[in-house]
């Protein structure tokens, strides 16, 4: 009698065990349909989130200011259009902006003459495209036309009306960074000429 009770209990538990495995690992069509709807909703939400993390912009101007001695140097980046991305890398957010048809004015130095007049050294560049990142505050451009000016005053000009650069050239790549607080500028493969 004990053997028969043990046999029925063991059989009941085995049937219960196999039916639960069947229920856990073999999905019903209704469950599969609900899962696919959830996945589609999740993908749509991710696509929407990606679209919100980028922005097309036109007529972009960026003004950056760097304190230097008693003066404040200015860098102005102007672009006809750009594509701005918000990126997350290892839980750190940053902006990256692809700029097109770039003009960049950069004050390198402001100084005062013995007579009290202010002068400035200004670097001007034009490039078909480039990338600006923030908060890293770096700028990279390729195929760059460069012009170096010595101008009166300490206000950054918006155009060079009739002014001739004392140095002009072409660089394959230009990079500048403001991370350290001091402008750091590199022009790779620069070919330049001095005007007389």
GUTIMI-668037 format. One record per residue (C-alpha): residue number from 1; residue in one letter; x, y, z. Coordinates in nm, 3 decimals, padded with zeros to 5 digits. Example, Ala and Ser with C-alpha at 12.3 -4.5 7.8 and 13.67 -1.06 7.14 Angstrom:
<rs>
+------+------+---------+---------+---------+
: pake : minu :       x :       y :       z :
+------+------+---------+---------+---------+
:    1 :    A :  01.230 : -00.450 :  00.780 :
:    2 :    S :  01.367 : -00.106 :  00.714 :
+------+------+---------+---------+---------+
</rs>
This chain:
<rs>
+------+------+---------+---------+---------+
: pake : minu :       x :       y :       z :
+------+------+---------+---------+---------+
:    1 :    X :  00.000 :  00.000 :  00.000 :
:    2 :    X :  00.282 :  00.239 :  00.081 :
:    3 :    X :  00.444 :  00.158 : -00.251 :
:    4 :    X :  00.122 :  00.231 : -00.440 :
:    5 :    X :  00.078 :  00.569 : -00.261 :
:    6 :    X :  00.440 :  00.656 : -00.329 :
:    7 :    X :  00.397 :  00.564 : -00.697 :
:    8 :    X :  00.082 :  00.781 : -00.738 :
:    9 :    X :  00.244 :  01.077 : -00.559 :
:   10 :    X :  00.559 :  01.048 : -00.769 :
:   11 :    X :  00.352 :  01.023 : -01.091 :
:   12 :    X :  00.142 :  01.327 : -00.992 :
:   13 :    X :  00.453 :  01.534 : -00.918 :
:   14 :    X :  00.618 :  01.425 : -01.244 :
:   15 :    X :  00.310 :  01.525 : -01.446 :
:   16 :    X :  00.294 :  01.858 : -01.261 :
:   17 :    X :  00.668 :  01.918 : -01.320 :
:   18 :    X :  00.654 :  01.843 : -01.696 :
:   19 :    X :  00.341 :  02.051 : -01.748 :
:   20 :    X :  00.506 :  02.349 : -01.578 :
:   21 :    X :  00.817 :  02.308 : -01.797 :
:   22 :    X :  00.592 :  02.292 : -02.101 :
:   23 :    X :  00.415 :  02.608 : -01.988 :
:   24 :    X :  00.744 :  02.792 : -01.918 :
:   25 :    X :  00.937 :  02.707 : -02.233 :
:   26 :    X :  00.675 :  02.658 : -02.501 :
:   27 :    X :  00.503 :  02.985 : -02.580 :
:   28 :    X :  00.147 :  03.018 : -02.688 :
:   29 :    X :  00.069 :  03.214 : -03.007 :
:   30 :    X : -00.106 :  03.483 : -02.800 :
:   31 :    X :  00.209 :  03.535 : -02.589 :
:   32 :    X :  00.430 :  03.550 : -02.899 :
:   33 :    X :  00.204 :  03.818 : -03.049 :
:   34 :    X :  00.216 :  04.027 : -02.730 :
:   35 :    X :  00.597 :  03.996 : -02.719 :
:   36 :    X :  00.635 :  04.112 : -03.082 :
:   37 :    X :  00.409 :  04.412 : -03.014 :
:   38 :    X :  00.622 :  04.503 : -02.711 :
:   39 :    X :  00.944 :  04.474 : -02.915 :
:   40 :    X :  00.804 :  04.695 : -03.193 :
:   41 :    X :  00.699 :  04.954 : -02.937 :
:   42 :    X :  01.046 :  04.947 : -02.780 :
:   43 :    X :  01.217 :  04.992 : -03.120 :
:   44 :    X :  00.985 :  05.282 : -03.208 :
:   45 :    X :  01.062 :  05.443 : -02.872 :
:   46 :    X :  01.439 :  05.404 : -02.932 :
:   47 :    X :  01.408 :  05.555 : -03.281 :
:   48 :    X :  01.210 :  05.848 : -03.140 :
:   49 :    X :  01.474 :  05.896 : -02.871 :
:   50 :    X :  01.752 :  05.898 : -03.134 :
:   51 :    X :  01.567 :  06.160 : -03.338 :
:   52 :    X :  01.533 :  06.379 : -03.029 :
:   53 :    X :  01.908 :  06.353 : -02.972 :
:   54 :    X :  02.000 :  06.523 : -03.299 :
:   55 :    X :  01.908 :  06.856 : -03.452 :
:   56 :    X :  01.961 :  07.021 : -03.791 :
:   57 :    X :  02.055 :  07.387 : -03.763 :
:   58 :    X :  02.113 :  07.675 : -04.006 :
:   59 :    X :  02.314 :  07.998 : -03.977 :
:   60 :    X :  02.503 :  07.884 : -03.669 :
:   61 :    X :  02.731 :  08.120 : -03.473 :
:   62 :    X :  02.940 :  08.018 : -03.174 :
:   63 :    X :  03.122 :  08.277 : -02.964 :
:   64 :    X :  03.383 :  08.145 : -02.723 :
:   65 :    X :  03.566 :  08.369 : -02.476 :
:   66 :    X :  03.900 :  08.297 : -02.310 :
:   67 :    X :  04.036 :  08.514 : -02.027 :
:   68 :    X :  04.399 :  08.602 : -02.097 :
:   69 :    X :  04.596 :  08.836 : -01.870 :
:   70 :    X :  04.383 :  09.152 : -01.840 :
:   71 :    X :  04.201 :  09.092 : -02.169 :
:   72 :    X :  03.943 :  08.849 : -02.299 :
:   73 :    X :  04.021 :  08.672 : -02.627 :
:   74 :    X :  03.734 :  08.576 : -02.852 :
:   75 :    X :  03.680 :  08.295 : -03.103 :
:   76 :    X :  03.381 :  08.311 : -03.335 :
:   77 :    X :  03.278 :  08.011 : -03.545 :
:   78 :    X :  03.019 :  08.074 : -03.817 :
:   79 :    X :  02.857 :  07.795 : -04.018 :
:   80 :    X :  02.590 :  07.795 : -04.290 :
:   81 :    X :  02.441 :  07.475 : -04.149 :
:   82 :    X :  02.515 :  07.206 : -03.894 :
:   83 :    X :  02.394 :  06.879 : -03.749 :
:   84 :    X :  02.408 :  06.871 : -03.368 :
:   85 :    X :  02.420 :  06.537 : -03.184 :
:   86 :    X :  02.383 :  06.465 : -02.814 :
:   87 :    X :  02.596 :  06.161 : -02.729 :
:   88 :    X :  02.629 :  05.944 : -02.421 :
:   89 :    X :  02.957 :  05.762 : -02.374 :
:   90 :    X :  03.014 :  05.575 : -02.047 :
:   91 :    X :  02.745 :  05.781 : -01.870 :
:   92 :    X :  02.904 :  06.111 : -01.983 :
:   93 :    X :  02.699 :  06.337 : -02.207 :
:   94 :    X :  02.860 :  06.547 : -02.480 :
:   95 :    X :  02.761 :  06.745 : -02.787 :
:   96 :    X :  02.917 :  06.695 : -03.127 :
:   97 :    X :  02.831 :  06.934 : -03.407 :
:   98 :    X :  02.910 :  06.870 : -03.774 :
:   99 :    X :  02.955 :  07.217 : -03.925 :
:  100 :    X :  02.935 :  07.303 : -04.298 :
:  101 :    X :  03.080 :  07.603 : -04.486 :
:  102 :    X :  03.278 :  07.733 : -04.190 :
:  103 :    X :  03.431 :  08.071 : -04.119 :
:  104 :    X :  03.627 :  08.108 : -03.798 :
:  105 :    X :  03.773 :  08.427 : -03.647 :
:  106 :    X :  04.017 :  08.381 : -03.360 :
:  107 :    X :  04.200 :  08.644 : -03.155 :
:  108 :    X :  04.546 :  08.513 : -03.077 :
:  109 :    X :  04.679 :  08.812 : -02.888 :
:  110 :    X :  04.577 :  09.162 : -02.776 :
:  111 :    X :  04.845 :  09.410 : -02.678 :
:  112 :    X :  04.891 :  09.782 : -02.621 :
:  113 :    X :  05.153 :  09.999 : -02.790 :
:  114 :    X :  05.371 :  10.252 : -02.608 :
:  115 :    X :  05.132 :  10.525 : -02.720 :
:  116 :    X :  04.832 :  10.345 : -02.566 :
:  117 :    X :  04.677 :  10.209 : -02.887 :
:  118 :    X :  04.543 :  09.853 : -02.886 :
:  119 :    X :  04.637 :  09.599 : -03.153 :
:  120 :    X :  04.535 :  09.240 : -03.208 :
:  121 :    X :  04.662 :  08.935 : -03.391 :
:  122 :    X :  04.372 :  08.754 : -03.556 :
:  123 :    X :  04.360 :  08.420 : -03.728 :
:  124 :    X :  04.087 :  08.363 : -03.986 :
:  125 :    X :  04.003 :  08.032 : -04.149 :
:  126 :    X :  03.756 :  07.896 : -04.402 :
:  127 :    X :  03.675 :  07.527 : -04.446 :
:  128 :    X :  03.404 :  07.323 : -04.618 :
:  129 :    X :  03.335 :  07.119 : -04.304 :
:  130 :    X :  03.447 :  07.060 : -03.947 :
:  131 :    X :  03.348 :  06.920 : -03.608 :
:  132 :    X :  03.302 :  07.107 : -03.281 :
:  133 :    X :  03.264 :  06.917 : -02.952 :
:  134 :    X :  03.139 :  07.035 : -02.615 :
:  135 :    X :  03.221 :  07.021 : -02.319 :
:  136 :    X :  03.561 :  06.915 : -02.459 :
:  137 :    X :  03.568 :  07.242 : -02.655 :
:  138 :    X :  03.765 :  07.108 : -02.949 :
:  139 :    X :  03.735 :  07.205 : -03.315 :
:  140 :    X :  03.867 :  07.008 : -03.613 :
:  141 :    X :  03.845 :  07.099 : -03.981 :
:  142 :    X :  04.000 :  06.971 : -04.304 :
:  143 :    X :  04.105 :  07.148 : -04.627 :
:  144 :    X :  04.144 :  07.481 : -04.452 :
:  145 :    X :  04.238 :  07.821 : -04.596 :
:  146 :    X :  04.419 :  08.025 : -04.327 :
:  147 :    X :  04.483 :  08.400 : -04.301 :
:  148 :    X :  04.676 :  08.583 : -04.027 :
:  149 :    X :  04.609 :  08.952 : -03.959 :
:  150 :    X :  04.759 :  09.229 : -03.748 :
:  151 :    X :  04.475 :  09.476 : -03.683 :
:  152 :    X :  04.407 :  09.789 : -03.475 :
:  153 :    X :  04.166 :  09.770 : -03.180 :
:  154 :    X :  04.072 :  09.489 : -02.947 :
:  155 :    X :  03.726 :  09.401 : -03.078 :
:  156 :    X :  03.709 :  09.093 : -03.299 :
:  157 :    X :  03.608 :  09.201 : -03.652 :
:  158 :    X :  03.313 :  09.041 : -03.831 :
:  159 :    X :  03.472 :  09.097 : -04.174 :
:  160 :    X :  03.806 :  09.209 : -04.314 :
:  161 :    X :  03.712 :  09.508 : -04.529 :
:  162 :    X :  04.014 :  09.584 : -04.744 :
:  163 :    X :  04.258 :  09.440 : -04.490 :
:  164 :    X :  04.545 :  09.230 : -04.621 :
:  165 :    X :  04.673 :  08.936 : -04.423 :
:  166 :    X :  05.045 :  08.934 : -04.353 :
:  167 :    X :  05.046 :  08.553 : -04.383 :
:  168 :    X :  04.815 :  08.320 : -04.572 :
:  169 :    X :  04.815 :  07.952 : -04.652 :
:  170 :    X :  04.647 :  07.616 : -04.677 :
:  171 :    X :  04.640 :  07.331 : -04.423 :
:  172 :    X :  04.514 :  06.976 : -04.471 :
:  173 :    X :  04.382 :  06.973 : -04.116 :
:  174 :    X :  04.338 :  07.224 : -03.835 :
:  175 :    X :  04.272 :  07.143 : -03.470 :
:  176 :    X :  04.220 :  07.368 : -03.172 :
:  177 :    X :  04.127 :  07.300 : -02.814 :
:  178 :    X :  04.023 :  07.516 : -02.519 :
:  179 :    X :  04.027 :  07.241 : -02.256 :
:  180 :    X :  04.321 :  07.383 : -02.064 :
:  181 :    X :  04.187 :  07.738 : -02.071 :
:  182 :    X :  04.458 :  07.849 : -02.314 :
:  183 :    X :  04.386 :  07.814 : -02.686 :
:  184 :    X :  04.587 :  07.526 : -02.831 :
:  185 :    X :  04.613 :  07.544 : -03.213 :
:  186 :    X :  04.768 :  07.298 : -03.463 :
:  187 :    X :  04.773 :  07.323 : -03.843 :
:  188 :    X :  04.889 :  06.999 : -04.009 :
:  189 :    X :  05.065 :  07.013 : -04.348 :
:  190 :    X :  05.055 :  07.393 : -04.357 :
:  191 :    X :  05.181 :  07.566 : -04.670 :
:  192 :    X :  05.201 :  07.940 : -04.608 :
:  193 :    X :  05.328 :  08.257 : -04.778 :
:  194 :    X :  05.422 :  08.595 : -04.634 :
:  195 :    X :  05.275 :  08.901 : -04.806 :
:  196 :    X :  05.499 :  09.200 : -04.857 :
+------+------+---------+---------+---------+
</rs>
